[in-house]
Amino acid sequence: MELTIPIQIFDVGKVVVSPPQRGTKLIAPLSYVNGDVHFSLLSISLSSLPVKSYDSTTGQLQVSLQGSKEAATKLQHLQDMLIQAVIANQRGWFPTEKGVAKEDIRGGFQPFVDHGILHLYYPSNSDIGQNISIVLRIQGLSFHQHHITKAWTGKFRLQHRILALL
């Protein structure tokens, strides 16, 4: 069983961004530390939100955060914190590569929250209702690499997995 943090008690300040790990993808894992409790996986549960659109052929799911100011604020704050973490750590994480300007790092991030819309990926053939509750595992930041040199291209995004739609 995986424990999830309800968005109501989720504290962005307790999210820990670890240095990227090379595997099939270059991913900086995220964890959550609350006092003596350490979650090695960051899973958040979001209460009922309206679906704006879903494309079953691409798996693109857009959920409106307009009705949940708390979720919108916390997820936007998380997104901003992750971008700041890359800005602050890029030279340590990518020491052999040329530094990327702050504006270019911000521009290279594929947002998961944009204008009150949560952008997710959910490959499924099942129907999705008009309102859904989401259990979301945020696996980390995925850094796009050049296919030959494996150097970071300056582009990155949130790597996530939807564990459940209710």
C-alpha positions in Angstrom: 0.0 0.0 0.0 1.3 3.4 -0.9 0.6 6.4 1.4 -0.6 9.6 -0.2 -0.7 13.1 1.1 -4.0 14.9 0.7 -3.6 18.3 -1.0 -5.1 20.0 2.0 -2.1 19.1 4.2 0.5 19.0 1.5 3.4 21.4 2.3 5.6 22.3 -0.7 8.4 23.2 1.8 8.7 19.6 2.8 9.5 18.4 -0.8 13.1 17.3 -1.3 14.6 17.4 -4.8 17.5 14.9 -5.2 20.3 15.1 -7.8 19.4 13.5 -11.1 20.0 9.8 -11.5 21.0 8.3 -14.8 19.0 5.4 -16.0 16.8 4.9 -19.0 15.9 8.6 -18.4 17.7 11.3 -16.4 15.4 11.9 -13.5 15.8 14.0 -10.3 13.7 12.1 -7.8 11.4 13.8 -5.3 10.6 12.8 -1.8 8.7 14.3 1.1 10.1 14.8 4.6 7.8 15.7 7.5 9.8 15.5 10.8 10.8 11.9 11.4 8.5 10.7 8.6 10.2 10.3 5.2 8.2 9.4 2.0 10.6 8.2 -0.6 7.8 8.6 -3.2 5.8 11.8 -3.4 2.1 10.9 -3.9 -0.7 13.5 -3.6 -4.4 13.0 -3.6 -6.6 15.7 -5.2 -10.3 16.0 -4.4 -13.0 16.2 -7.0 -12.0 18.5 -9.9 -13.7 19.1 -13.3 -12.2 17.5 -16.4 -11.6 20.1 -19.0 -10.5 17.7 -21.7 -9.2 14.2 -22.3 -7.7 12.7 -25.4 -7.6 8.9 -25.2 -5.3 8.7 -28.3 -2.5 10.8 -26.8 -3.4 10.3 -23.1 -3.5 14.1 -22.5 -5.7 14.9 -19.5 -6.5 18.5 -18.6 -8.2 19.2 -15.3 -9.5 22.6 -14.2 -8.1 23.9 -10.9 -10.5 26.9 -11.0 -12.7 25.6 -8.3 -9.9 24.6 -5.9 -7.8 27.7 -5.0 -5.9 25.6 -2.5 -4.8 22.9 -5.0 -4.1 25.6 -7.7 -1.9 27.6 -5.3 0.0 24.6 -3.9 0.6 22.9 -7.3 1.8 26.3 -8.8 4.1 26.8 -5.8 5.5 23.2 -6.3 6.1 24.0 -10.0 7.9 27.2 -9.1 10.0 25.5 -6.4 11.1 22.8 -8.9 12.2 25.3 -11.5 14.1 27.2 -8.8 15.8 24.0 -7.7 17.1 23.4 -11.2 18.3 27.0 -11.5 20.1 26.7 -8.1 21.6 23.3 -8.8 22.3 23.1 -12.5 26.1 23.6 -12.2 26.3 20.8 -9.6 24.0 18.5 -11.5 25.5 19.2 -14.9 29.1 20.2 -14.2 30.5 19.3 -17.6 27.9 21.3 -19.5 27.6 24.9 -20.3 25.3 26.8 -17.8 21.8 27.7 -18.9 20.4 31.2 -18.2 17.5 31.4 -15.7 15.1 32.6 -18.3 16.1 29.7 -20.6 15.6 27.2 -17.7 12.1 28.6 -17.1 11.4 28.5 -20.8 12.7 24.9 -21.1 10.2 23.6 -18.5 7.1 22.0 -19.7 4.5 23.3 -17.2 2.1 20.9 -15.5 0.1 23.9 -14.1 -0.8 26.6 -16.6 -3.5 29.2 -16.3 -5.5 27.2 -13.8 -5.2 24.0 -15.7 -3.4 20.9 -14.5 -1.8 19.0 -17.5 -1.4 15.3 -16.9 -0.7 12.2 -18.9 -3.1 9.2 -18.5 -2.8 6.5 -21.2 -6.1 4.6 -20.9 -8.9 3.4 -23.0 -11.4 3.8 -20.2 -14.0 6.6 -20.0 -13.2 9.5 -17.7 -16.1 11.3 -15.9 -16.8 15.0 -15.8 -15.4 15.3 -12.2 -12.6 13.2 -10.9 -10.5 12.8 -7.8 -6.9 12.0 -8.6 -4.1 10.1 -6.8 -0.9 11.3 -8.4 2.6 10.0 -7.9 5.2 12.7 -8.7 8.3 10.7 -9.6 10.6 13.6 -10.2 12.0 15.9 -12.8 12.8 14.3 -16.2 15.6 16.0 -18.1 15.6 15.8 -21.9 19.0 14.6 -23.2 20.5 15.0 -26.6 20.2 11.5 -28.3 23.9 11.2 -29.2 25.8 13.2 -26.6 23.4 12.6 -23.7 23.9 16.2 -22.7 21.0 18.0 -21.1 19.2 20.1 -23.8 17.8 22.6 -21.3 14.3 21.0 -21.5 12.7 19.3 -18.6 9.3 18.3 -17.2 7.6 16.7 -14.3 7.6 12.9 -14.5 4.3 11.6 -13.0 2.0 8.7 -12.9 -1.7 8.7 -12.1 -2.2 5.9 -9.6 -6.0 6.2 -9.4 -8.9 8.2 -10.8 -12.0 8.2 -8.7 
